[in-house]
């Protein structure tokens, strides 16, 4: 069975481009297109699609209002099409809060050189949406011939950890559905929790807005990571969308390092790269957390952290939007506890408390 996709966009050029991209895939088809949500409402009834792609700014009804009504009356997988603007990023995060599975950037008509990579991104997100809890999924195709599936070796080597510091750190990785999962995890953490490094698969135009949004909601401070940032207790650092985020030592301190090495598991930033860096220089002082996401990025790195002495948590299947990354990490043997998302922050803090007050020493 092919994934049946309905495209909702007021641009005829975008609808045509999406048709070309979707119908070129052997496992999906564009069954219809609508210029606005009111037309889409009737097509959904007629065509019963598996996945919607939904533009934000459209005539007669904007995408957010339509999404809110849709999720209340007929929940189904939706992937938002967003513009690369500050306003666009704010709207996108609101859409994810309302129940959209994921988002991608609005196609540009002058990207012929990168069309294959762009088409791969779009179709991967449609596949992930089809796998989400709200709708039965379809198998993901292998694009390894298009983009090499490099390991973290391409960015930094694995090292034997010899650090004896007692300062604890929380290291987090997520992908599809991760923006809301990260928010739920962080808002429950106290202001004196250990420093946190986070890799979420996300385009660079959105990571700054994502960090600012979390900062306004959490008791801890949240920022987009910058080169050389000292990792402080009560602070979380989000990997920028243009670079891998690595943990490094600088004397007695932990610091953030940004690296523009090649994509790993087809992602930059990559969870495996962050996890390996934590295994290399923090080892037993790490509490690892892997959340909802498509694919297996983070599975190898989480096992490396565990072997270096870290204690690792994975989100359980029932609370994941897509049980891909946690499932792979569990299967690899790198996970100590499998926990529902709503219990993740309390479980992590309980584990830290069991280590004694030295867990919070700077």
RALIN-V805804 format. One record per pair of residues at least 24 apart in sequence whose ideal C-beta (glycine too) atoms are under 8 Angstrom apart, sorted by the first residue. I is the first residue (numbers start at 1). GAP is how many residues later the second one is. D is the distance in whole Angstrom. If there is no record, write none. Layout:
I;GAP;D
I;GAP;D
//
This chain:
1;137;7
2;25;6
2;26;5
2;27;5
2;136;8
3;24;6
3;25;4
3;26;8
3;47;5
3;48;6
3;123;6
3;124;7
3;127;5
3;135;5
4;24;8
4;25;6
4;27;5
4;43;7
4;44;7
4;45;5
4;46;5
4;47;7
5;24;7
5;25;5
5;26;7
5;44;6
5;45;7
5;46;5
5;47;8
5;48;7
5;121;6
6;24;8
6;25;6
6;26;5
6;27;7
6;28;7
6;34;7
6;37;6
6;38;7
6;41;6
6;43;4
6;45;8
6;46;5
6;47;8
7;25;7
7;26;5
7;27;7
7;45;8
7;46;5
8;25;8
8;26;5
8;28;7
8;29;6
8;32;5
8;44;6
8;45;7
8;46;5
8;47;6
8;50;7
8;55;8
8;58;8
9;24;7
9;25;8
9;26;7
9;44;7
9;46;4
9;49;7
9;72;6
10;25;5
10;26;6
10;45;6
10;47;8
10;48;5
10;49;6
11;44;8
13;96;6
14;41;7
14;67;8
14;92;7
14;93;6
17;90;5
17;92;7
18;35;7
18;89;7
18;104;8
21;97;8
21;98;4
21;101;6
21;102;7
22;100;8
22;101;7
22;104;7
24;95;7
25;98;5
25;116;7
26;115;7
27;100;7
27;111;6
27;112;7
27;114;6
28;95;7
28;98;6
28;99;8
28;110;8
35;24;8
36;24;5
36;25;7
37;24;4
37;25;8
37;26;7
37;28;8
37;29;4
40;26;7
41;25;8
44;30;7
44;32;8
49;27;8
50;26;8
50;27;7
50;80;5
50;85;6
50;86;8
50;88;8
51;25;8
51;26;5
51;27;7
51;28;7
51;75;5
51;78;5
51;79;5
51;84;7
52;24;7
52;25;7
52;26;5
52;27;7
53;25;8
53;26;5
53;27;8
53;28;6
53;73;7
54;24;5
54;25;7
54;26;6
54;27;7
54;41;8
54;46;7
55;25;8
55;26;5
55;51;7
56;24;7
56;25;7
56;26;6
56;27;7
56;32;7
56;35;5
56;36;8
56;39;7
57;26;8
63;28;8
63;32;7
64;27;6
64;30;6
64;31;6
64;34;7
67;28;6
67;31;5
67;32;7
67;33;6
68;30;5
71;27;6
71;28;4
75;24;7
75;59;5
76;58;6
76;59;6
77;24;5
77;52;4
77;53;6
77;55;5
77;57;5
77;58;5
78;51;7
79;24;6
79;25;7
79;46;5
79;47;6
79;50;5
80;24;8
81;24;8
81;25;5
82;24;7
84;119;8
84;121;4
85;120;8
86;123;6
89;116;7
89;117;5
89;120;4
89;121;7
90;119;6
90;123;8
92;114;7
93;86;6
93;113;8
93;116;7
93;117;7
93;120;6
96;83;5
96;84;6
97;83;7
99;35;8
101;24;8
101;27;7
101;28;4
101;31;5
101;33;8
101;75;7
101;76;7
101;220;6
101;221;8
102;26;6
102;27;6
102;74;5
102;75;8
105;98;6
105;100;7
116;30;6
117;29;7
117;30;7
120;26;6
120;27;7
124;170;7
125;51;8
127;167;8
128;48;5
128;166;4
128;194;6
128;196;8
129;47;8
131;163;7
131;191;5
131;193;8
132;44;7
132;45;7
132;189;5
132;190;6
133;187;8
133;188;6
140;154;7
140;155;8
143;123;7
147;116;7
147;119;5
148;114;8
149;116;6
149;117;6
150;112;6
150;113;7
150;114;5
150;115;7
151;113;6
151;114;8
151;121;7
151;149;7
152;112;6
152;118;7
152;120;5
152;121;5
152;123;8
152;124;4
152;148;7
152;149;6
154;107;6
154;108;5
154;110;6
155;89;6
155;91;8
155;104;6
155;106;4
155;107;7
155;109;6
155;115;7
155;118;5
155;121;8
156;90;7
156;103;7
156;105;8
156;117;7
156;120;6
156;121;6
156;124;7
158;118;6
158;121;7
158;122;7
158;146;6
159;121;4
159;122;8
161;118;7
161;119;6
161;120;7
161;121;7
161;122;4
161;123;8
161;147;5
161;148;7
163;86;7
163;118;6
163;119;6
163;120;6
163;122;7
165;87;7
165;117;8
165;120;6
166;119;7
166;192;5
166;193;7
166;195;6
167;27;7
167;28;8
167;87;7
167;118;6
167;194;6
167;195;6
168;26;4
168;117;5
168;118;8
168;119;7
168;184;6
168;187;7
168;191;5
168;192;7
169;25;5
169;26;5
169;27;7
169;28;7
169;62;7
169;78;7
169;85;7
169;109;7
169;113;6
169;116;6
169;117;6
169;118;7
170;24;5
170;25;7
170;26;4
170;27;8
170;116;8
170;117;5
170;119;6
170;178;7
171;25;8
171;26;5
171;76;7
171;103;6
171;104;6
171;107;5
171;111;8
171;115;5
171;116;7
171;117;5
171;118;7
171;134;7
171;139;8
172;24;6
172;25;7
172;26;4
172;27;7
172;116;8
172;117;5
172;118;8
172;119;7
173;25;8
173;26;5
173;27;8
173;98;3
173;101;6
173;102;6
173;116;7
173;117;5
173;118;7
173;120;7
173;124;7
173;125;4
173;128;8
173;129;8
173;152;7
174;24;8
174;25;8
174;26;5
174;27;8
174;97;8
174;116;7
174;117;4
174;118;6
174;119;5
174;151;7
175;25;7
175;26;4
175;92;8
175;96;8
175;117;7
175;118;3
175;119;6
175;120;7
175;122;7
175;147;8
175;149;8
175;150;6
176;25;8
176;116;6
176;117;5
176;118;5
176;145;6
176;146;5
176;148;7
177;114;8
177;115;4
177;116;7
177;143;7
177;144;3
177;145;6
178;113;5
178;114;6
178;115;6
179;31;6
180;141;8
181;110;4
181;111;5
181;134;7
181;139;8
181;140;8
181;160;6
182;32;7
182;109;7
183;30;8
183;31;6
183;34;7
184;157;6
184;158;7
184;160;8
184;161;8
185;104;7
185;106;7
185;156;7
185;159;5
185;160;5
186;28;6
186;31;8
186;32;5
186;34;7
186;36;7
186;50;6
186;159;8
187;30;6
187;31;5
187;32;8
188;156;8
188;157;4
188;158;7
189;29;7
189;30;7
189;31;6
189;156;5
189;159;8
189;160;7
190;29;6
190;30;8
190;159;7
191;28;5
191;29;6
191;43;5
192;41;6
192;42;6
192;168;6
193;27;6
193;40;7
193;41;6
193;156;7
193;159;8
194;39;6
194;93;7
194;158;7
194;165;7
194;166;7
195;36;4
195;37;6
195;38;6
195;39;8
195;40;6
195;41;8
195;42;7
195;59;7
196;24;7
196;39;7
196;40;4
196;41;7
197;28;7
197;34;7
197;39;8
197;40;5
197;42;8
197;48;6
197;50;6
197;59;7
197;77;6
197;81;7
198;38;6
198;39;7
198;40;5
198;41;7
198;47;8
199;40;4
199;45;8
199;46;6
199;70;5
199;71;7
199;72;5
199;74;8
199;75;5
200;38;7
200;39;7
200;69;8
201;66;5
201;68;7
201;70;8
201;92;7
201;96;7
202;39;5
203;38;5
204;36;6
204;37;3
204;38;4
205;36;7
206;35;6
207;31;6
207;32;7
207;33;5
207;34;5
208;32;7
210;28;6
211;27;4
214;24;8
225;31;4
225;33;7
226;30;7
226;32;7
227;29;7
227;30;7
227;31;5
228;27;6
228;28;7
228;29;8
229;26;6
229;27;4
230;24;7
230;25;5
231;24;6
231;25;6
232;130;8
233;127;7
233;129;6
239;30;4
239;35;7
240;29;7
241;28;7
242;26;7
243;25;7
243;26;6
244;24;6
244;25;5
244;26;6
244;29;4
244;30;7
245;24;5
245;28;8
245;29;5
246;27;6
246;28;7
246;31;4
247;27;7
247;30;5
247;31;5
247;33;8
247;34;6
247;35;6
248;29;7
248;33;6
249;32;5
254;27;8
254;28;7
264;33;7
265;30;6
265;31;7
265;32;4
266;29;8
267;30;6
270;27;6
271;26;5
271;27;3
271;30;6
271;54;7
272;25;6
272;26;6
272;27;8
272;28;5
272;29;4
273;28;7
274;27;7
275;25;8
275;26;3
275;27;6
275;29;6
275;30;5
276;25;5
276;28;6
278;27;6
278;32;7
279;25;4
279;26;4
279;28;7
279;29;4
279;31;7
280;28;8
282;26;8
282;28;8
283;25;4
283;26;5
283;27;7
284;24;7
284;25;3
284;26;7
285;24;8
285;25;8
286;24;4
286;25;8
287;24;6
287;25;7
287;26;7
287;61;6
287;64;7
287;65;7
288;24;4
288;25;7
288;46;8
289;24;5
289;25;8
289;26;8
289;55;7
289;59;7
290;24;5
290;25;7
290;35;6
290;36;5
290;39;5
290;45;7
291;24;5
291;29;8
291;34;7
291;35;7
291;50;7
291;53;8
292;27;8
292;28;4
292;29;5
292;30;6
292;31;7
292;32;8
292;33;7
292;34;7
292;49;8
293;29;6
293;31;6
293;32;4
293;33;8
294;28;5
294;30;5
294;31;7
295;29;5
295;30;6
295;33;8
296;28;7
296;29;6
296;32;4
297;28;6
298;27;5
298;30;8
298;31;6
299;26;7
299;29;4
299;30;4
299;32;7
299;33;5
299;35;7
300;32;7
302;27;5
302;30;7
302;32;4
302;33;7
303;26;8
303;29;5
303;30;6
303;31;4
304;30;8
305;29;7
306;27;7
306;28;5
306;29;8
306;30;7
311;25;5
311;40;6
312;24;5
312;25;8
313;24;5
313;25;8
313;26;5
313;31;6
313;34;6
313;35;6
314;24;5
314;25;7
315;24;7
315;25;7
315;26;5
315;29;7
316;24;5
316;25;8
//
